[in-house]
Amino acid sequence: MSTTTTAPATGTAGLPLADRTSGLVGSVIDSSTSLLAKQTHDIVRFAMGSPAADAIPTAALAEVARTALGVDRADAFDYAATEGDLPLREALVDMLADTTDATALDRVTITSGGMQGLDLACKLFVDPGDVVAVESPTYTNGSATALSYQADLLEIPVDEHGMDVEDLRGQAERTGKTPTVIYTVPTFQNPSGASLSLDRRHRLLALAREWGAVVIDDDPYGMLRFAGDPVPSLHELAAGDPLVFSVRTFSKIIAPGLRVGWVDTDPSLQPLLISAKQAMDTCTNLPAQRLVEGFLRGGYLAEHLARTRTAYRERKEAMQEALTEHFGGMARWTDPDGGFFLWITFDSPENNTEIDAAIDTEALFEVALAHGVAYIPGNAFSPSRRFPDALRVCFATTPPARIHEGVARLRRAVDELAGAAV
Ligand code: PMP
């Protein structure tokens, strides 16, 4: 799978395309859904960041649908308020009380998934040529959204404590490029699984205040902690500072097909968010909002989260065991305390006791697919393609026995590719 992104040629079909189309780079991750849908052979799917099929609370959703979307509920199929259906906004505020994302009604706006939250943030804060700092590796769709608003990206390295905030300061000073926006996935990052340490959270906020930059705090996985100690969200640490724009979603904690998320912002931004959303989609899908509201009010979430956290911990451990068995001596991987992803980096040939060749994970993709396993190549997570030797796997979707099978297939694919290289 090539992760090279190509902009449409200016004048495609003779049409006068807007300049901004050159920033429409798309998402290798999302395209993998269509690619995999076309395959007819058995594939262990480590590619998409989807909850496990058995983690979708279908029984509870069906129960809720019977009343919330029943034959006498035509109202549930009408247009909804642009800022979100009030009963859902109220249920959301109640759900978040006593969590690190505790908030108030006038701060929350319901969105069509987390993606719309990212789009709204960039629409409000990014002008063409503005500098947006992103993690490296970063969440592809987040950097793609900034690029779609013609941002100039600054890639900031990530280690096991998250974005290297001192490097961010250093790069900004060296290049003279002061970010207007800092985009971070602070908890169980997509793709590395790393979490920004408390100290770095404080330093990131201090830097944002110094620069007057907005922090896009994109945290879809924070509620999926299965190990380690909780760290306060950037939202909590900011204590109402308008510079933090928080993007959240129900995609990972209930179901991604619902396309329901929210943004938590300074109340003064809501009129602009409403205007921006009215020019996009009028309102978020109302039947989906009603389903989510019924799910929250029905008290299903706590038990659901407890069950899925346990399953995801088992799956992460299964993934690490399988990696140790098949990739010990040739690769390193991260050890997240929650979320969906592990980031695997192949050792260079000198440090690799197993194979002599460097592994190019884009070249490996086709071979792995033929062997029946899919992942996302590392370069997809860096606009300047810094990770040819890395890849992202989602452990959350697949039961442990199949995780072992998928990793065994990946090793066979590596052996085939390395054999072909010598
Ligand atoms: N941000 C991050 C970090 C994500 O991983 C995702 C989903 N993969 C999103 C945002 C988008 O969420 P949604 O599917 O709700 O649009």
Residues whose N, C-alpha, C, O or C-beta is under 5 A from the ligand:
A	BS01	PMP	G49 S112 G113 G114 M115 Y139 V185 N190 D218 P220 T249 S251 P256 G261
